[in-house]
Amino acid sequence: MMFNQSVLVALASLALVSTIVASPFAQNAPISSGMGSDDTGAPRIGLQERTPAERFADRLKLDSKTQIPAVEQILSEAAREAAPIGQQMLQLRQQLVNLALVNKSAEMKPVVDEYAVAAAKMAGVEARAFARVYATLKPNQQSSASQAFAIMAGMFQPPAPRAPGGRGGRGGGDR
């Protein structure tokens, strides 16, 4: 039971750290009206939220003619590289839940270790993609780079599966 609690504490700590790191950036994010490139502060008109890639491009103030196509290509390539890693992470999380439900805490350590390796691989994909994007930025865009990198966190991970007929939760990859 001791190991089971320590694993849950570690996972909760990881979630808390991720939230704390990203929260200062979210407070300073511009509110987009959805009516063009200017931020008026008016609520976004429409039913869909901006995707992480759109928020990323907005934060960096990318040029729509030259930079956005290049960044879309970089993000697309990174998403292809990240897909099997993300699937592995989902499977490992499911294994952890199943082991916790049947109180097999002794079997959790190798799964946690494998998850840590997969998470490190995912962070590497994100970092390499960001480095490629950063190389395309103009000096005046580089000042927003750290805030944009925070938006990238988890961008390539698939959403957790939802219960059939369930509502709420994180939803699909369009958020």
N, C-alpha and C positions, 0 to 999 in steps of 0.2 A: 504494500500500500504506500510505503514511503516513496518508492520510485515513481509510482503513478502520480502522487501529489507533486513531486518535483518536476515531472514532465509537464503537468498542467500549469504549474507556476511558470515554468520556462516559456511555454507557448503564450500564456497570458502576458508575460513580460515583453515578449517579442511584439505582440499586438499593441501593447501600450506604448512602447518605444516608437513604433511606426506611426502611431497617431500623434504622439508628441512632436516628432520630427516634422511631420507634414502640416500640423495645425497652424503654425505661424504664417505659412505661405498661403493657406486658404483664407485667412483673415484679410490679407492684402490683395486678394485676387480681384480684378476688375469685374464689374457686373456688365454683361453684354446685353444689349437690347435685342440682338438677333436681326437688326435692321441694317446691316452693313458693317463696315470696319470700325466705326466710331463707337466708343463706349459712352452711352448717355446716362447710365444708371437706371434706366427704365427696365422693367422686367422683360425677360426674353419672351417673345411672342412665338408660340408654337408648342407642340406637345413633346418634342424630344429635347433632352439635354444635350449639350455639346459632348462629343467624345473626348477621351483623354488626349488623343492626337490633336484635336482641334484646340483644346485648352493649351496644350503644349505649344502649338504654333502661335496662338494668340499671345501667350506669355513672352515669347521671344520676338514678337512683332516681325514675323517672317514675311519676306516679299513674296507675293502670290505668284509672280511670273517665273522667278528663278529658284528661290529657296524652297518654297513649299513642295514643288515636284521632287526635288532632290531629297528632302527630308521624308516625304512619303515613301520614296524608294528605300531609304535607309531603314525606316520603321517596318516596312513590309518584309524586307530581308531578315530583320531581327525577329519579327513575329514568326517567320517560318523556322528559324533556328530555335526559337523558344518553345514552339508548340509541343514537341515531345517531352521537354523538361517540365512544362506546365502540367501535362497529362500525368507524368510520373509523380509530381507533387500532389495532385488530386488523389491519386491512388494511394499514396503513402499516408495522406491525412485520413482517408477512409479506413486504412488498416489500423491507424492509431485509435480512431474512434471505436472500431470493432474490438480491438484488444482491451480498451478501457471498459467497454460495456460488459465484457466477460471476465473482468478482473485478472487479466494475464499481463500484469505489469512487468514481469521478468522478460517477456518477449518484446516489450516496447523499445528498449534501448537500441537494438540494431535498426529498427524502423526510424527512430528519431535521428540516429546517426546518418542514415541514408537520406532522410529528408533534409538534413543540414547540408549535405553534399549537393543535393539537387537545388536547394535555395541559393547556395553559393554560385552554382552554374548559372542560375537565372540572373543573379546580380551581375555576373560577368557579362552576360548578353546585354543587359541594360546599360552597363558602363561602356562597353564597346560601341553600342549604337549611339550613346550620348557623345562619346568622343568624336565619332564621325560627324554628328550634327554640329558639335562645337566648332569643328574645323571649317564649317561653312559659314559661321557667323561673322558679322562685321563687328568691329570693336565696340560700337555703341549697343549691340545686342548681347554682348558677352556679360554685361552687368546683371542681366536677368537669368543667367544660365543656372545658377544654383536653385532658383525657384522653379525653373522648368524641369530640372532633374528630379525634383520632388514629385512633380506630376507624373513622371515616367515610372515611379515605383509601382510595380505590379501591373503595368500597362500590358504586358505580354502574357500574363497568366489568365487562363480561362476562368470564367466565373464558376463558383461552386454549383453543383447540380441542385435543382429545386425539386421539392416534393411535388408529386403529381397533384394538380388542382390547387396547389398552395399559392398564396399571395404574399407580397412583401419580399423582404430580403434584398440582396444586391442586384439581382436581375442579370440581364445579358451583358455582353461586352460593349454595349452602346452607351455606356454611362461615362 
